[in-house]
Amino acid sequence: LVLDIGCGNGDDLMIEKKYNPNSKCIGIDFGDWNRESLIEKGIEPAAINIENQAFPLNDETADLIIANQVLEHTKELYWINHEVFRSLRVGGYLYLGVPNVLSLHNRILGLFGIHPTCSKIISAHVRVFSKNDTLLFYKEVANAFADIEGVVGSLFYPFPKILARPIATLFPSLAFSIFFVIKKTGKYRGEFIEWL
């Protein structure tokens, strides 16, 4: 069972279905604009507000939850993570992808007084992420029931793709986007809500 938060047109779920054709895939988005397209692809759509509504899953049922390039658009990070870890089974994974406010190009822009590209006031992004701050967040709140198993980078401005991939792999904290693989290792008891 795979859930994609902010699924858009279902691209990430189609990758999952390619490798696991029998997966049940659920795609959450704020509206119904991709409903018919998702159904045609074998994805069950759900239109909810992830910042204040429960995910359409029973406790401890999901094997994988994808949150790829969505959390930077949200304010209610504790509620969303509460729902993620409530929904994940022990042994399940959260795959989290976020833009990196401390990417090399953003650091260089800052030297010239230019705002980071991933957090412009006129954009839809309301929250920023960096490698170390994200690691600290999950270690502080989720240490008793989750382990971060991997951190990788993607894209590395201003280098072309052929160079960017190996550089981002070596230096994820300087990459344009960062991806975290987080495994649920124990029972979740509401720690994200209690933390507040």
C-alpha positions as CSV (number, residue, x, y, z in Angstrom):
1,L,0.0,0.0,0.0
2,V,1.6,3.3,-1.2
3,L,0.3,6.8,-0.4
4,D,1.6,9.8,-2.3
5,I,1.0,13.2,-0.5
6,G,0.5,15.9,-3.1
7,C,0.5,13.4,-5.9
8,G,-0.2,15.8,-8.8
9,N,-0.7,13.7,-11.9
10,G,0.7,10.5,-10.3
11,D,4.2,10.4,-11.7
12,D,5.9,9.1,-8.5
13,L,3.1,6.5,-8.1
14,M,3.6,5.3,-11.7
15,I,7.3,4.7,-10.8
16,E,6.2,2.6,-7.9
17,K,3.7,0.7,-10.1
18,K,6.4,0.0,-12.6
19,Y,8.4,-1.9,-10.0
20,N,5.5,-3.3,-8.0
21,P,2.5,-3.7,-10.3
22,N,0.3,-5.1,-7.6
23,S,0.7,-2.2,-5.3
24,K,-2.4,-0.4,-4.2
25,C,-1.7,3.3,-4.8
26,I,-3.5,6.2,-3.3
27,G,-2.8,9.7,-4.4
28,I,-3.7,12.7,-2.1
29,D,-4.1,16.2,-3.5
30,F,-5.9,19.3,-2.4
31,G,-8.4,19.2,-5.3
32,D,-10.0,16.9,-7.8
33,W,-8.4,18.3,-10.9
34,N,-6.5,15.1,-11.7
35,R,-9.2,12.6,-10.5
36,E,-10.1,11.0,-13.9
37,S,-6.4,10.8,-15.0
38,L,-5.4,9.1,-11.7
39,I,-8.2,6.6,-11.9
40,E,-7.2,5.7,-15.5
41,K,-3.7,5.0,-14.2
42,G,-5.0,2.7,-11.5
43,I,-4.5,5.2,-8.7
44,E,-7.2,5.8,-6.1
45,P,-7.6,9.6,-5.7
46,A,-8.3,11.4,-2.4
47,A,-9.0,15.1,-2.2
48,I,-8.1,16.3,1.3
49,N,-6.3,19.2,3.1
50,I,-3.2,17.4,4.5
51,E,-2.7,20.3,7.0
52,N,-5.9,19.6,9.0
53,Q,-7.6,16.4,7.8
54,A,-6.7,12.7,8.5
55,F,-5.2,10.6,5.7
56,P,-7.7,8.1,4.2
57,L,-5.8,5.2,5.8
58,N,-6.3,3.0,8.9
59,D,-3.5,3.0,11.5
60,E,-0.3,1.2,10.5
61,T,-1.4,0.1,7.0
62,A,0.9,1.9,4.6
63,D,4.1,0.3,3.4
64,L,5.4,3.5,1.8
65,I,4.4,7.2,2.0
66,I,5.8,9.6,-0.6
67,A,6.1,13.3,0.2
68,N,8.0,14.6,-2.8
69,Q,8.3,18.4,-3.2
70,V,5.2,19.1,-1.1
71,L,6.1,19.9,2.6
72,E,7.7,23.2,1.6
73,H,4.1,24.3,0.6
74,T,2.8,23.6,4.1
75,K,2.8,25.1,7.6
76,E,1.4,22.3,9.7
77,L,4.4,20.0,9.6
78,Y,3.7,18.4,13.0
79,W,0.1,17.4,12.0
80,I,1.3,16.0,8.6
81,N,4.0,13.9,10.2
82,H,1.5,12.7,12.8
83,E,-0.6,11.4,10.0
84,V,2.4,9.9,8.2
85,F,3.6,7.9,11.2
86,R,0.1,7.0,12.3
87,S,-0.6,5.6,8.8
88,L,2.8,3.8,8.3
89,R,3.2,0.2,9.5
90,V,6.3,-0.6,11.5
91,G,8.9,-1.4,8.9
92,G,7.3,1.1,6.4
93,Y,9.1,4.0,4.9
94,L,8.6,7.7,4.4
95,Y,10.3,9.0,1.2
96,L,10.7,12.8,1.7
97,G,12.0,15.2,-1.0
98,V,12.4,18.9,-0.4
99,P,14.2,21.8,-1.9
100,N,17.4,22.8,-0.1
101,V,17.6,26.4,1.1
102,L,21.3,25.9,1.7
103,S,22.2,24.6,-1.7
104,L,25.4,25.9,-3.2
105,H,23.7,28.2,-5.6
106,N,21.5,29.7,-2.8
107,R,24.6,30.3,-0.6
108,I,26.2,32.1,-3.5
109,L,23.1,34.2,-4.1
110,G,23.1,35.1,-0.5
111,L,26.6,36.6,-0.8
112,F,25.2,39.0,-3.3
113,G,22.1,39.9,-1.3
114,I,19.8,37.8,-3.5
115,H,17.1,35.8,-1.7
116,P,17.2,31.9,-2.0
117,T,15.4,30.7,-5.1
118,C,13.4,28.1,-3.1
119,S,11.8,30.5,-0.7
120,K,10.7,33.6,-2.6
121,I,7.8,35.5,-1.0
122,I,5.9,35.4,-4.3
123,S,6.2,31.6,-4.6
124,A,4.0,28.9,-3.1
125,H,6.7,27.9,-0.7
126,V,6.1,28.7,2.9
127,R,8.7,26.6,4.7
128,V,12.4,26.0,4.1
129,F,14.5,22.9,4.6
130,S,18.2,22.0,4.8
131,K,19.9,18.7,5.4
132,N,21.0,19.2,9.0
133,D,17.8,20.9,10.1
134,T,15.6,18.2,8.7
135,L,17.8,15.5,10.3
136,L,17.6,17.4,13.6
137,F,13.7,17.6,13.4
138,Y,13.3,13.8,12.9
139,K,16.0,12.9,15.4
140,E,14.5,15.1,18.1
141,V,10.8,14.2,17.6
142,A,10.9,10.7,16.0
143,N,14.0,9.1,17.4
144,A,12.0,6.5,19.5
145,F,10.1,5.2,16.4
146,A,12.0,6.1,13.3
147,D,15.5,5.9,11.7
148,I,16.8,8.0,8.8
149,E,18.3,5.3,6.6
150,G,19.5,7.5,3.7
151,V,20.1,11.1,2.5
152,V,20.8,11.9,-1.1
153,G,21.0,15.1,-3.2
154,S,19.6,15.8,-6.6
155,L,20.6,18.5,-9.1
156,F,23.6,20.7,-8.4
157,Y,23.4,24.2,-9.9
158,P,25.1,25.5,-12.1
159,F,26.5,22.2,-13.3
160,P,25.0,20.1,-16.2
161,K,23.2,16.9,-15.3
162,I,26.1,14.7,-16.2
163,L,28.3,16.4,-13.5
164,A,25.4,17.4,-11.2
165,R,24.4,13.8,-10.3
166,P,27.8,12.6,-8.9
167,I,28.4,16.0,-7.2
168,A,25.0,15.9,-5.5
169,T,25.7,12.4,-4.4
170,L,28.9,13.4,-2.8
171,F,27.6,16.6,-1.3
172,P,23.9,16.3,-0.6
173,S,23.9,19.3,1.8
174,L,24.8,21.5,-1.2
175,A,22.5,20.0,-3.7
176,F,19.4,21.7,-5.1
177,S,17.0,19.2,-3.6
178,I,17.5,16.7,-0.7
179,F,15.8,13.3,-0.3
180,F,15.4,11.4,3.0
181,V,14.6,7.7,3.4
182,I,13.0,7.4,6.9
183,K,12.0,4.0,8.2
184,K,9.4,3.5,10.9
185,T,11.0,1.2,13.4
186,G,8.6,1.2,16.3
187,K,5.1,2.0,17.6
188,Y,4.0,5.6,17.1
189,R,2.3,7.1,20.1
190,G,1.4,10.6,19.0
191,E,4.9,12.1,19.6
192,F,4.5,14.8,16.8
193,I,1.3,16.1,18.4
194,E,2.7,15.9,22.0
195,W,5.9,17.7,20.9
196,L,3.8,20.9,20.3
